[in-house]
Each structure stands twice: as structure tokens, then as C-alpha cells.
């Protein structure tokens, strides 16, 4: 799935080292939280859950650790996206 261009403006979409891929909340467009685009870098860990990193919203920021999200819940709410 591609992301609308206006959602990518000013974002550094260089993935963190270690096999992270870009995911987006399936209902991000309907959630009206200021400055939240519903994007996370995520990778599966040995247990099958997802390790999260933030997607920086300002130049010079780095992806920050976001914890671990259980696989079942993560896959229910997030989908892999490909910047267009």
C-alpha cells in the first residue's frame, strides 16, 4: 500500500538498522490526533512479536524505541506500507 504524498512531507523514511519495515495504523486517517500519522518502524523479534521504533517527524530526530507490541494485536491494527 502506498502512502499519500502529503503524509510523507518532511519525514525521513530511512529505516533504522536491523531489518525494520514501515507499518501504518489501519485507521490512521480516521484518528484525529495532532501530528500522528500512524507510522512506525517495526520488525519481528524471536518470539514473533513486533519491536517498534518511531518515525521521526522533524529533521535531525532519530527513531526512538517504542517497545514491543504482541503479534496478534499489531497485525490486527497495523499493515505494512510502501512509500510511493
C-alpha positions in Angstrom: 0.0 0.0 0.0 1.4 3.4 -0.8 1.2 6.4 1.5 -0.3 9.7 0.2 2.5 12.1 -0.7 1.3 14.8 1.8 1.7 12.3 4.6 5.3 11.9 3.8 6.3 15.5 3.6 9.2 16.3 6.0 9.6 12.7 7.1 12.9 10.8 6.9 11.8 7.4 5.8 15.2 5.8 6.1 14.6 2.6 8.1 16.6 2.0 11.3 19.3 -0.6 11.0 18.3 -4.2 11.8 15.6 -5.1 9.4 12.8 -2.7 10.3 9.9 -2.1 7.9 7.4 0.7 7.7 3.9 0.0 9.1 0.8 2.2 9.5 -2.3 2.0 11.6 -5.2 0.8 9.5 -7.4 3.6 10.7 -4.8 6.4 10.8 -6.8 8.6 8.5 -9.9 8.5 10.8 -7.9 9.1 14.0 -7.6 12.9 14.6 -4.5 13.0 16.8 -2.4 16.1 16.1 0.9 15.2 14.3 0.3 11.5 14.5 0.4 9.8 11.1 0.1 6.3 12.5 3.5 5.3 11.2 6.0 3.0 13.0 9.1 1.1 12.0 8.6 -2.5 13.1 10.4 -5.8 13.0 9.6 -9.3 14.3 11.6 -10.5 17.3 12.5 -14.1 18.2 9.1 -14.5 20.0 7.2 -13.4 16.9 6.1 -10.0 18.4 7.0 -6.6 16.9 9.7 -4.3 18.1 8.7 -0.7 17.4 10.6 2.4 16.6 9.1 5.8 16.0 9.1 7.6 12.6 10.8 11.0 13.2 8.6 13.9 12.4 11.3 16.6 12.5 14.6 16.9 10.7 17.5 15.7 12.9 15.4 13.4 15.0 16.2 9.7 15.2 13.8 6.7 15.5 13.2 6.2 19.2 12.4 2.8 20.8 8.7 2.3 21.1 8.5 -1.0 23.0 7.2 -4.4 21.9 3.7 -5.0 20.6 2.2 -8.5 20.7 2.0 -10.0 17.2 -1.8 -10.7 17.2 -2.7 -7.1 18.2 -0.2 -5.5 16.0 -1.2 -7.4 12.8 -4.9 -6.6 13.6 -4.3 -2.8 13.8 -1.3 -2.2 11.5 -0.3 -3.0 7.9 3.0 -2.8 6.1 3.2 0.1 3.8 5.5 1.1 0.9 6.3 4.8 0.3 5.1 5.7 -3.2 
